[in-house]
Amino acid sequence: MPRGISSTATTARSTGSERWSASAHKRIAVIGTGGSIATLGRSSLDLVDYGEFGHVISIASLFDRFPELNGLATFKMTDFRAVHSEAIGPIEWRDLAEATERLISTDNPDGIVIVHGTSTLEETAWFLDRTIGGKAPIVVVGSLRPANAISTDAGFNLACAIRVASQPGTADLGVVAVLNGEIYAARDVTKTGTFGLNAFRGGELGPLGYVDPDGDVVLYRHGSRVGARFNLSALSSLPRVDVVFAYAGADGVCVDALMDAGACGIVVAGMSPGTCGPLQLAALERAAQNGIVAFSSRAGNARVIGGEMIGSRRFIAADNLTPQKARILLMLSLGAADDFQQTQARFDNS
């Protein structure tokens, strides 16, 4: 009989942590989208070009490579896509969110694990977090090395994701990402490296907790900025929103071209603490007459505050959201037909 995972929680008062250890069997739905974690390279030393010359395998085939996972839970496996995550965007996000909600409502699993490439993992996790309620734990997992690579992290990351998804209390965290034994809130997580196994970080706030080597799931903090989620069925569309980068000497050519191409919103990866040059600023003022402009920071840390430069021009202050996540939130807000004040409130409370 396969071993299972427990949902028994104990509190370690000395550290303020919450700890769950393995004991009870769970039913986990696994959704595959592809990515490095589900890719076989040409050899065990193909750590760079496997995306070009390797091939993506099914979720069942991926789990067959790590038979130890069968002792952690029972699984229902669904192949949603078989692509690298560069090929996943707004259309796929919406379809994936709807597929996940259907699985929750029809199968009532104890948890969901979504297997995903790391290039856009943080964006998919954030979209799902903003559109799916906390009915069951939802964990997004990837790996930095393909499944057949030397010292692949695929099996370990899958085991950690299954353990986190098996704990009922983690549903309260919203969507989380689990990599390298670390648990990150979808809002915070970002990929800060290229090939290292520690490429994912949680910005200034760090991880929510860890999956210990003995399989225990340990939480040290809970995300408190949850905000109101978007109702997918009420979204008429996901309007075009683009990101522009602020740099020394930038003019307004990119901003004007994007608005001409039909952008409804612009997110600025601004100079810290949320500024840009005068020519780019003039173009953004024009863009704000026909759409919404949000200022994030290219620094990747700390808040953009709605001071005079932003507030007087009716720009949105994106708090400490990265530009790519600010884009998603603005896209959803525009799709929900929020006005300027409602949109700013989304950023303030998410």
C-alpha positions in Angstrom: 0.0 0.0 0.0 1.6 3.3 -1.0 2.5 5.7 1.8 0.5 9.0 2.0 0.7 12.5 3.2 -0.7 13.8 6.4 -2.8 16.9 7.1 -2.0 16.9 10.8 -0.6 20.3 11.9 1.5 21.1 14.9 2.7 24.6 15.8 6.4 25.2 16.7 6.0 28.1 19.1 9.7 28.8 19.4 9.8 29.8 15.7 6.2 30.8 15.1 6.1 28.1 12.3 3.3 25.7 11.3 4.5 22.2 10.5 2.7 19.4 8.7 4.2 15.9 8.5 3.4 12.9 6.3 0.8 10.3 7.3 -2.6 10.4 5.4 -3.2 9.5 1.8 -4.4 12.2 -0.5 -5.9 12.5 -4.0 -3.9 15.0 -6.2 -4.8 16.2 -9.6 -1.8 16.9 -11.8 -2.0 19.2 -14.8 0.8 19.1 -17.3 1.7 22.1 -19.5 5.2 21.0 -20.6 8.4 22.9 -19.8 11.9 21.8 -18.9 10.6 19.6 -16.1 8.7 17.5 -18.7 11.5 17.6 -21.4 14.0 15.0 -22.3 17.3 16.4 -23.7 19.6 14.7 -26.2 21.8 13.4 -23.3 22.2 13.8 -19.5 24.6 16.6 -20.2 22.2 18.6 -22.4 21.5 21.4 -20.0 21.1 24.3 -22.5 19.8 23.2 -25.9 17.2 20.6 -24.8 14.4 23.1 -25.7 15.5 23.1 -29.3 16.5 19.5 -29.8 14.7 17.6 -27.0 11.1 16.6 -26.7 8.3 17.1 -24.2 6.8 14.1 -22.6 3.4 13.4 -21.0 2.7 13.8 -17.3 2.3 10.0 -17.0 5.7 9.5 -18.7 7.3 12.1 -16.4 6.0 10.3 -13.3 7.2 7.0 -14.6 10.7 8.4 -14.4 10.3 8.9 -10.7 8.3 5.9 -9.4 8.9 7.0 -5.8 6.3 9.7 -6.3 3.6 6.9 -6.3 4.1 6.5 -2.6 3.1 10.1 -1.9 -0.5 10.2 -3.2 -2.9 8.9 -5.8 -3.0 11.0 -8.9 -5.3 12.0 -11.7 -3.2 13.2 -14.6 -4.2 15.7 -17.3 -2.1 16.8 -20.2 -3.2 20.4 -20.8 -0.3 21.5 -23.1 3.0 20.1 -24.1 5.0 23.3 -24.8 7.8 25.3 -23.3 6.5 28.1 -21.1 7.5 30.8 -23.6 4.5 29.7 -25.6 2.1 30.2 -22.7 0.2 33.5 -22.5 -3.2 35.1 -21.8 -5.2 32.7 -23.9 -3.6 29.7 -22.2 -3.9 31.3 -18.8 -7.6 31.6 -19.1 -8.0 28.1 -20.5 -5.9 26.7 -17.7 -7.8 28.6 -15.0 -11.1 27.3 -16.4 -9.7 23.7 -16.6 -8.5 23.9 -13.0 -11.8 25.1 -11.8 -13.6 22.3 -13.6 -11.3 19.7 -12.0 -11.9 21.2 -8.5 -15.7 21.2 -9.0 -16.1 17.8 -10.7 -13.4 15.7 -9.0 -13.0 17.5 -5.6 -9.2 16.6 -5.3 -7.3 17.3 -2.1 -4.9 19.4 -4.1 -3.8 20.5 -7.5 -0.2 20.4 -8.9 0.4 22.3 -12.2 3.6 21.3 -13.9 5.0 24.3 -15.8 8.1 25.7 -17.5 10.1 28.1 -15.4 10.3 31.0 -17.9 6.8 32.2 -17.3 5.9 30.2 -14.2 5.6 33.2 -12.0 3.1 34.9 -14.5 0.9 31.8 -14.8 0.9 31.4 -11.0 -0.1 35.0 -10.5 -2.9 34.9 -13.1 -4.3 31.7 -11.5 -4.0 33.3 -8.0 -6.1 36.3 -9.2 -8.8 34.1 -10.8 -9.2 30.9 -8.8 -10.6 30.8 -5.2 -9.0 28.9 -2.4 -11.1 25.8 -2.5 -8.1 23.5 -2.7 -4.3 23.9 -2.5 -2.9 24.9 -5.9 0.8 24.4 -6.5 2.8 25.4 -9.6 6.1 23.5 -10.0 8.9 23.5 -12.6 12.5 22.5 -12.7 15.7 24.2 -14.0 17.0 21.0 -15.5 15.2 18.6 -17.9 13.9 15.3 -16.5 16.8 13.2 -17.9 19.6 15.6 -17.0 22.4 14.8 -14.7 21.4 15.8 -11.2 17.9 16.9 -12.4 15.7 18.7 -9.9 12.5 17.5 -11.6 11.8 14.6 -9.2 12.6 16.4 -6.0 10.6 19.5 -7.0 7.6 17.3 -7.9 7.8 15.5 -4.5 7.9 18.8 -2.7 4.9 20.1 -4.7 2.9 17.0 -4.0 3.6 17.4 -0.3 2.5 21.0 -0.2 -0.6 20.3 -2.3 -1.6 17.5 0.1 -1.9 19.9 3.1 -5.4 21.5 3.4 -4.1 24.5 5.2 -2.0 25.6 2.2 -5.2 26.5 0.3 -5.4 29.6 2.4 -2.1 30.8 0.9 -3.6 31.2 -2.6 -1.6 29.8 -5.5 2.0 29.0 -4.5 5.1 28.0 -6.4 7.3 25.3 -5.1 10.9 24.9 -6.3 14.2 23.8 -4.6 12.3 22.9 -1.4 11.0 26.5 -1.0 7.4 27.6 -1.0 6.6 31.0 -2.6 3.4 33.1 -2.8 2.4 33.7 -6.4 2.5 37.4 -5.8 6.1 37.4 -4.6 7.9 34.7 -6.6 10.1 35.6 -9.5 12.9 34.0 -11.5 16.1 35.8 -10.8 18.6 33.4 -12.4 19.1 31.4 -15.6 20.3 27.9 -14.9 20.9 27.6 -11.1 18.6 25.5 -9.0 18.2 28.4 -6.7 17.0 30.7 -9.5 13.6 31.5 -7.8 13.3 34.1 -5.1 10.5 35.8 -3.3 11.8 39.4 -3.6 12.3 41.2 -0.3 9.8 39.1 1.5 11.4 35.7 0.8 9.6 32.3 0.9 6.5 31.5 2.9 8.2 28.3 4.1 10.0 25.1 3.1 9.6 21.5 2.5 12.1 19.8 4.8 14.2 16.8 3.6 12.1 14.5 5.8 9.0 15.6 3.9 7.5 18.0 6.5 5.9 21.1 5.1 6.9 24.1 7.3 5.3 27.6 7.0 6.8 30.6 8.6 4.5 33.3 7.3 1.2 33.8 5.5 0.5 36.2 2.7 -2.0 38.8 4.0 -2.6 40.9 0.9 -5.1 38.7 -0.9 -7.5 41.2 -2.5 -10.7 40.4 -4.4 -10.3 37.8 -7.1 -11.6 38.2 -10.6 -14.6 36.2 -11.8 -13.4 34.6 -15.1 -16.9 34.2 -16.4 -17.5 37.9 -16.0 -14.4 38.9 -18.0 -15.5 39.9 -21.5 -11.9 39.8 -22.7 -8.3 40.2 -21.7 -7.3 43.5 -23.3 -3.8 44.1 -24.7 -1.4 45.5 -22.1 2.3 46.0 -22.9 5.4 46.7 -20.8 7.9 49.4 -21.7 11.3 49.8 -20.2 12.6 53.1 -18.9 16.2 53.8 -19.6 18.5 56.8 -20.0 17.6 58.6 -23.2 14.4 56.7 -24.0 11.9 58.5 -26.1 8.2 57.9 -26.8 8.5 55.8 -30.0 7.7 52.5 -28.3 4.8 53.9 -26.2 3.2 55.6 -29.3 3.6 52.4 -31.4 2.0 50.2 -28.8 -0.9 52.5 -28.4 -1.3 52.6 -32.2 -1.2 48.7 -32.2 -4.3 48.7 -29.9 -2.8 48.6 -26.4 -5.4 49.4 -23.7 -2.8 49.7 -21.0 0.9 50.3 -20.5 3.0 49.2 -17.6 6.3 51.1 -17.2 9.3 49.2 -15.8 10.4 52.5 -14.4 13.7 53.8 -13.1 13.7 53.6 -9.3 11.7 54.8 -7.4 9.2 55.0 -10.4 10.2 57.6 -12.9 11.3 57.9 -16.5 12.9 60.4 -18.9 11.0 63.5 -20.2 10.3 62.3 -23.7 9.0 58.9 -22.6 6.9 60.7 -19.9 5.3 62.9 -22.6 4.3 59.8 -24.6 2.9 58.1 -21.4 0.8 61.2 -20.7 -0.7 60.9 -24.2 -1.2 57.2 -23.6 -3.1 57.9 -20.4 -5.7 59.9 -22.3 -6.8 56.7 -24.1 -5.8 53.9 -21.7 -4.3 53.3 -18.3 -0.6 53.6 -17.5 0.8 51.9 -14.4 4.3 52.5 -13.0 6.3 49.6 -11.7 10.0 49.5 -11.1 12.8 47.9 -13.1 14.6 47.3 -9.8 12.5 44.3 -8.9 12.2 45.3 -5.2 10.4 47.9 -3.0 7.2 49.9 -3.7 6.4 52.4 -6.3 4.5 55.1 -4.3 1.9 57.3 -5.9 3.5 60.7 -5.3 3.0 63.9 -7.3 4.6 62.7 -10.5 2.3 59.7 -10.7 -0.8 61.0 -9.0 -1.1 64.3 -10.9 -1.0 62.5 -14.2 -3.5 59.8 -13.2 -1.0 57.0 -13.5 -1.4 53.8 -11.4 1.2 53.1 -8.7 1.9 49.4 -8.9 3.2 49.0 -5.4 6.0 46.3 -5.4 4.6 44.2 -8.2 7.1 43.3 -10.9 6.3 44.8 -14.3 5.3 41.4 -15.6 2.8 40.9 -12.7 1.6 44.4 -12.9 0.7 43.8 -16.5 -1.4 40.8 -15.6 -3.3 42.7 -12.9 -3.9 45.6 -15.2 -5.1 43.3 -17.9 -7.6 41.7 -15.6 -8.8 45.0 -14.2 -9.4 46.3 -17.7 -11.2 43.1 -18.6 -13.4 43.6 -15.6 -14.2 47.2 -16.8 -12.8 48.7 -13.7 -12.5 52.5 -13.7 -9.3 54.3 -12.6 -10.1 54.3 -8.9 -11.1 50.6 -8.9 -7.9 49.7 -10.8 -5.7 51.6 -8.3 -7.5 49.8 -5.4 -6.7 46.5 -7.1 -3.0 47.3 -6.9 -3.3 48.7 -3.4 -5.0 45.6 -2.0 -3.7 42.6 -4.1 
